[in-house]
Amino acid sequence: MAEKNEESKEIELVRIAAARGIFFPSAEIFDSTLSGFWDYGPIGLRILNNVISKWRNLLEEVNAYEIAGAIILPRKVLQASGHEANFSDPLAKCKKCGSVFRIDKMLEENDNSRTFEGLSEEEYAKLIAEHKLKCEKCGGELGKVQKFSLMIGAQVGVSDELNAYLRPEACQSIYLDFKRIFDTYAGRKLPLAIAQMGKAFRNEISPRNNILRQREFYQMDIEVFFANEGEYVLEKSDDIEVGLCDEKHPDIEKVTISRALEMKIIDSSVTAYWTAKWIKFIERLGFEPKDIRLRKLHGNEKPFYAKEAFDLEIRRDEGWVEMNGIHHRNDYDMTNYEKFGASVPKIEGKVPSIFEISCGTDRLFYLLLYRALNIQGERHWFSLKKDIAPYEFGIFPLQKDEKLIEKAKSVHSDFKRRGIRCYYAESGGIGKRYAKADEIGVSKCVTIDYTTLEDDTITIRDRDTTEQVRKKFSDVE
């Protein structure tokens, strides 16, 4: 039943998103198009920009520099980073109909108690037999498991050879720009935090779950370059309690950041400091603490470059969805760049270590909407925080009467002049306008009626409670 409820909620979210211009498939006016590409409409972009604005407030708080790097990178960069050799997913093709499937995700759908990333071809073959996996389209037998590169290549200039890639992770641009920022802005001192919000590209085998798994997507990355882990100390005000999933501590469901550090669930002070800052930011966006957890990665789950790693997961009804990675990358990136001939700054003869928070921006956006979506009979609404909602107010004349329209437009102009985010609408009945406002998450609706013309009062309707109060226009602030 829980899975059905989750599926119906997702279907309703995607329906509302398309109907209200939040997000929808790219190039949808053609019969045949590429999967894994989505566009943001006017309402979705307003919400997304509000999220990014809050992220930039975090950057100010932690003294991070923001950059915007190129999305096409020389092949040598992706060779140095290890992506060309290691960035792949396990693929198997149906012997009967030729459909292609990503095996680790098929296994997770059959057994959501664990993940199945990073296994060998032999291990995947054994698990396919164990779980009796068949083609999801025709029921045919699956063929041999092979590694499929997620990189999208590019030929730049007149070269006939592959000489570049669309970046598979936005963070590579930060590593490439580190020396420039270190030399020109940071006074050649560490620690140094550099951030970026931008596009990345992955040639997903089978994009699914709408904007949760795309081929072109946004990332928000913060990369912290440091020489000494002790340079970051957890602040008392940041010592929050967080949900935990760790196979080595199965009895612990919640833990404070400081206690996790003491127990070596979190291994380093730099991880503790930045994880606390990030979770507080996520909560400010509107996620409830009960819907957030850290899952510590071990063995094959842990990225090959990481000294320690966590996934930050968000509850989606009965299941959990990875939203972002939290990785202590040690000195892997800078050391490898140096091996491939890059000029890397050193502190006391050593290249800097890197701590990373890499967030799928579209995933954050989607999960924020999913957690905020309320369904009550025929009524649907997003209970977004007012500074995340696309508008704080909708301004409506009760009906199409020139006097009411003139007054409503005057109120709308006055609100905008004060810097209040609002929009004006007069088409359709007032009930339909309320419903539309609810479905895009508008905090409150202001209705101008005939009483307004008599005593300058307006009706304010609350999105979440639907309660209405009359206020003097002069008292609205």
Buried (B, 14 or more C-beta within 10 A) or exposed (E): EEEEEBEEBBEEBBEBBBEBBBBBBBEEEEEEEEEBBBEBBEBBBBBBEBBBEBBBEBBEEBEBBBBEBEBEBBBBBBBBBBBBEEBBBBBBBBEBEEBBBBBBBBBBEEEEEEBBBBBEBEBBBEBBEEBEBBBBEEEBEBBEBBEBBBBBBBEEEEEEEEBBBBBBBBBBBBBBBBBEBBEEEBEEEBBBBBBBBBEBBBBBBBBEEBBBBBBBBBBBBBBBBBBBBEEBEBEEEBBBBBBBBBEEBEEBEEBBBBBBBEEEBBBBBBBBBBBBBBBBBBBBBBBEBEBBBBBBBEEEBBBEBBBBBBBBBBBBBEEBBBBBBBBBBBBBBBBBBBEEEBEBBEBEEEBBBBBBBBBBBBBBBBBBBBBBBEBEEEEBBBBBBBBBBBBBBBBBBBEEBEEBBEBBBEBBEBBBEEEBBBBBBBEEEBEEBBBBBBBBBBBBBBBBBEEBBEEEBBBBBEBEEEEEEEEEBEEBE
